């Protein structure tokens, strides 16, 4: 698990939920992009957010969650991290 104090400060920021929910034109959030690109450390940080359920349940315009995106792109380390 990633233990970086400055990331914890970001996770506790009052607008962090807005940042978590922000998405691109395809409905993909930063968490989904981290899953797509295999950024395991970023996924670990995101999973520490108090609103983690909101983040992992979010789906893009195709109905795909970050976990499904990781699975479709063979990002095994991300999948293990999410489990």
C-alpha positions, 0 to 999 in steps of 0.5 A: 500500500502506498504511504505518501503523506502529501497524497493523504492531504489531497485525499482529505481535501474538501473538493477531493470528491469533485476531483474523483467524480470528474470525467472526460467526454467518454465518462472516464474518471482519473481512476478509470484512466489509471486502471486503463494505463496500469498505474497501480500506485495511483489506483492504490492511492485512489482506493484509500479515498473515503468515497472509494465506493463512489469511485469504483462503482462509477461507469463510463458511457459504455457502462464500464467500471475501472475494474472492467477496463483493467480486465479488458486491457490485461492489467493484472497488477491493477486487478490484484490491487482492486481485489 
